[in-house]
């Protein structure tokens, strides 16, 4: 069953991935401005520009260029950045782990804050605690991540300086030897608790700033889903039997409400990848964002296409993981397959 | 079946019961007030702002980087320009962007959703797979990539945001249409030989209108949020045009001493998105009460 879900999801994702690659490839090639001219600068001769265009197949017809691109992609080759003159995959491999570390920690914060806030709001629905919970969730939803970034930086970085405001580590702290690229894990693998604490210290503000928007969505959905479940007869029955409130919340109301919430949790988790760009800029986080914005401003074709494809792939993978989790958790889906 | 135009019918739908529900919730009223105040400020910015001449590149050089006081309520920036004036003009720009984006993205998405949902078959499959492709990339990343190939101007910014906004309407209208197509009134219209255009636009569309209007209200806020995110990254409107996102980015360079440069534009973004959200939630409640 789980394999069937996985197979159908992989098939759909492959179609979407091909579509994205065609879309982004077409957009990159159709837009005005000669990337070879921009890469070489205004002083380059016409011959130099022509040579670079020929080298990168920029003069070939579009379908042929796309075919060359797909052929290279099948070898894991995303092309070469016109600027750093390194393979795009090398560039991305260097910057992606910092972004992923931020997104993963942020996703945990989002779930650990959003689910309880929504559940508490639903349990005390209509009361003062509910109003506060809803307001917190609404403020999360309505505020862009970069606004949270500068507000947190101003309050907890400058006025009450308990957190650092830039980077992943103090200058004095040596970078742990790279295993995963996640400083939190690498420092533990290297057995350096000091580095671990320093990395965590640097990670908290950006991760919270990034998490608050998704936290708001998760809290709102958990609340509305749980309120719906509270109206169901089996919850009334549990109340009539005099079960303790905690047991009703945790066993009867939260679990069924969690399944639709999980889907949103996954979507919000994936959306963190996009918003990470904003937070990275605020906190000088050396992730994919600075690279992404740089290559965009320089019309670095292969690098833009590569960055977007990697992010889209990560986004799709997260969606597949969520679908599989929902399938595993939801007894209705899990059991219905047995009857097939 | 009601034969009047969808929008006219929508306003008739908003009966006294719906309005009563709306005004019974103080948060919805707060949202309405915020939205009205921002609308009035934006429309009459030239008259209502204290220093309309500060919209350009230069301000008052005798009052550069002044903290908030009686003359400059929100302080001035490094060019001596009144921050309050520039925020109001930033609102004006943001609302224009949201209006343009939604007035293109909504009809496109609605038509795609209606056609895919009603026709079914391969039309449905093709249109919705294309929609999925757009929905499969984080919106900000797609808009950034499109901006990357264009010059960062107001026009292109709106284009990039529109390109990633219509699929959400296609999804929404598709889901409603799929449900409505099973209803008796659609079958009745088909039986009497009504054209596809008639069924889709005069029979099904009016029933999608409450969801569409609610989503559009919420989306004014979210389009502003997206536009300010783009310009915060330097991929949106360029200076000296007053834009809330680039004001935050510019002000962040002077934290913490000149905190007002960042805090007021940041709060301004929060307030406008919050206002449209409260209003949208209120409308949804009102439509649901109407039933």
Interface residues (C-beta under 8 A of the other chain):
Chain A: X12 X15 X16 X17 X19 X20 X23 X24 X27 X28 X30 X31 X32 X33 X138 X139 X141 X142 X143 X144 X145 X146 X147 X150 X151 X153 X154 X158 X159 X270 X271 X273 X274 X275 X277 X278 X281 X282 X292 X293 X295 X296 X297 X299 X304 X307 X308 X311 X312 X315 X316 X319
Chain B: X129 X130 X132 X133 X134 X136 X137 X138 X139 X140 X141 X142 X144 X145 X146 X147 X148 X149 X150 X221 X225 X228 X229 X232 X233 X234 X235 X245 X248 X249 X251 X252 X255 X256 X259 X262 X263 X266 X269 X270 X273 X274 X277 X278
